[in-house]
Amino acid sequence: MSWLLVFLGFSLLIILHEAGHFFAAKATGMRVEKFFLFFGPKLVSIKRGETEYGIATIPIGGFVKISGMNSEEELPPEIEPRAYYRQSAWKRIVVIAAGPTVNVALAFAILFFIYFADAQQVTQSVGEIRSGTPASKVLRVGDKILAVDGKSYARLGSVERHEKLSEAIAAHGCRQKEDGCLAPSPAPVRLTISRQGAVRTISIRPEYRKEYGTSLIGVTYKTVPENIGVGTAASRALDTISLVARKTGSVFARIFESKQRKEISGVVGISDAAHQTIDVGVYPSLFLLALVSLSLGLVNLLPILPLDGGHIFWTLVEKLRGSPVSLRTMERASAVGIVLVVMLFVIGLTNDIGRLTGEGFHVR
């Protein structure tokens, strides 16, 4: 049953993404020929008005076909005025950007709901200590971590603050190589903690964990229920979106670095993680759905063809140069883009296979 829910959730994200293109095209006067879920040979379809709606056989993605997407396509005289390439640049950008915008907006809506309905404040106190880890030797449940190496990051929000603290701790662990730990850091991390009202500084050396690709001390922070307003929930949702956007940009900007490549997941990995979060509960499942929707929107905005961002980029180029870009140039750009997209898919699938056959995804 959970796998069916995962499939339906992903299908919903695709439908909403394509619906963004569809309704924007209709609103700007363009002619939409097809609205399909998935690719490949047609499985089932129905025609309503001028648009054919259907489901294809290969369960990856979906598409909306607008008349005149190819600038050299010949169309009947009565259709030609509504062709994509006959429209102004701003209309084309609106139509192409509508898909990713829907995904980002959906992610915001889900995150807002989660933060408003089930607000949890991450405290500075240790909530759980994993047995056999470095923390189990020196920390206790209830210890309040005030600073790492003298830095408290007090002006940051709770999410960014804990991220900075985690990064500072990991910096004292092992330098990573392709298959694990290269060499330990010469100095342990210094934690300033409060225990039963007394402030003290302790030293601890993080332990490299291959399944996570980083060094950890083995603690999780205590969370407590929190009543927040609409503004705070919206702010936290935006902070999460901003954080994911920066992380996504960082991974793709350094895709040729082995550590960054390991952070990329494909559809298999995302499906497995989604399956596990559904077993955990409603809110973790919704949170993952929001992250997948957000990632779908952000990745589609990359300025490479055939992604939506590529169409936006070349439309802007056309606007700046004052004349259409040749079809040959677009085809060459698409060929390069397809190679990059396939490369990302292969990297993600390879990482997924490694996780499935190795240490797993560890979302629990």
URBEL-V310463 format. One record per residue. D_CENTER is the distance of its C-alpha to the mean C-alpha in Angstrom with 1 decimal. Layout:
BEGIN
((D_CENTER) (D_CENTER))
END
This chain:
BEGIN
((24.6) (21.2) (20.2) (21.4) (19.3) (16.1) (17.5) (18.3) (15.0) (13.2) (16.3) (16.1) (12.7) (14.3) (17.6) (16.3) (14.5) (17.9) (19.9) (18.6) (20.1) (23.1) (24.2) (23.7) (25.9) (28.4) (28.6) (29.3) (32.0) (30.4) (31.4) (28.8) (30.2) (27.6) (24.6) (23.5) (21.0) (20.4) (22.3) (25.7) (29.1) (29.5) (29.8) (30.8) (31.1) (33.0) (34.1) (34.3) (35.9) (34.7) (31.3) (30.8) (28.2) (27.3) (25.4) (25.4) (25.7) (22.7) (19.8) (17.0) (15.8) (18.4) (20.3) (22.6) (25.7) (27.4) (30.9) (31.4) (28.0) (30.2) (32.5) (35.4) (35.2) (38.5) (38.4) (41.3) (42.8) (41.9) (38.2) (37.9) (37.6) (34.4) (32.8) (29.4) (31.0) (33.9) (31.7) (31.3) (28.3) (26.9) (27.0) (25.2) (22.4) (22.2) (22.0) (19.3) (17.1) (17.6) (15.2) (12.0) (13.7) (14.2) (10.5) (9.9) (13.3) (12.7) (9.8) (12.4) (15.2) (13.8) (13.1) (16.4) (18.2) (17.0) (18.1) (21.3) (22.4) (21.5) (21.4) (21.6) (22.7) (21.9) (25.3) (26.6) (28.6) (28.2) (27.5) (27.6) (28.8) (28.2) (31.6) (32.5) (30.1) (31.3) (30.8) (33.1) (36.0) (35.8) (33.7) (34.4) (32.5) (32.9) (33.0) (31.3) (29.5) (30.5) (29.6) (28.5) (31.0) (32.4) (29.2) (28.1) (25.5) (27.1) (26.0) (22.3) (20.5) (20.2) (16.5) (17.0) (20.4) (19.5) (16.9) (19.8) (22.3) (20.2) (19.9) (23.7) (24.6) (22.7) (24.5) (27.7) (26.8) (27.0) (26.1) (23.9) (25.1) (23.9) (25.2) (25.4) (27.3) (29.2) (31.3) (31.2) (31.2) (34.8) (34.3) (32.9) (30.8) (32.8) (31.7) (33.5) (33.8) (35.8) (37.7) (40.1) (40.5) (41.2) (39.0) (38.9) (37.1) (36.3) (35.2) (32.8) (31.4) (27.8) (27.5) (25.3) (23.3) (22.3) (20.0) (17.7) (18.5) (19.9) (23.0) (23.4) (26.4) (25.6) (25.3) (23.0) (23.7) (25.5) (23.9) (26.3) (26.1) (26.1) (27.3) (25.5) (26.0) (24.0) (23.6) (22.2) (19.7) (18.5) (18.5) (16.4) (13.8) (13.8) (13.8) (10.6) (8.9) (10.8) (10.0) (6.2) (7.4) (10.1) (8.5) (6.5) (10.0) (11.8) (10.7) (11.6) (14.6) (15.9) (15.2) (18.9) (19.0) (19.1) (17.3) (14.2) (14.5) (14.6) (11.1) (9.8) (9.8) (11.2) (12.0) (14.7) (12.7) (10.2) (13.4) (15.3) (13.1) (13.1) (16.8) (17.5) (15.8) (18.0) (20.9) (20.1) (20.1) (19.0) (17.1) (14.9) (14.3) (13.5) (11.1) (9.1) (9.6) (8.4) (5.0) (5.2) (7.0) (5.1) (2.8) (6.4) (8.0) (7.0) (7.7) (10.7) (12.0) (12.7) (16.5) (17.5) (19.3) (18.8) (15.5) (15.9) (15.7) (18.5) (20.7) (20.2) (21.1) (24.2) (25.3) (25.4) (27.3) (29.7) (30.2) (31.0) (33.4) (35.0) (35.1) (32.9) (31.2) (33.1) (31.8) (32.4) (30.1) (27.3) (27.9) (27.8) (24.5) (23.1) (24.6) (22.9) (19.5) (20.0) (20.8) (17.6) (15.5) (17.7) (17.5) (13.7) (14.3) (17.2) (15.7) (12.9) (15.8) (18.1) (16.0) (15.7) (19.4) (20.1) (18.4) (20.1) (23.4) (23.2) (22.0) (19.4) (16.0) (17.6) (15.5) (18.9))
END
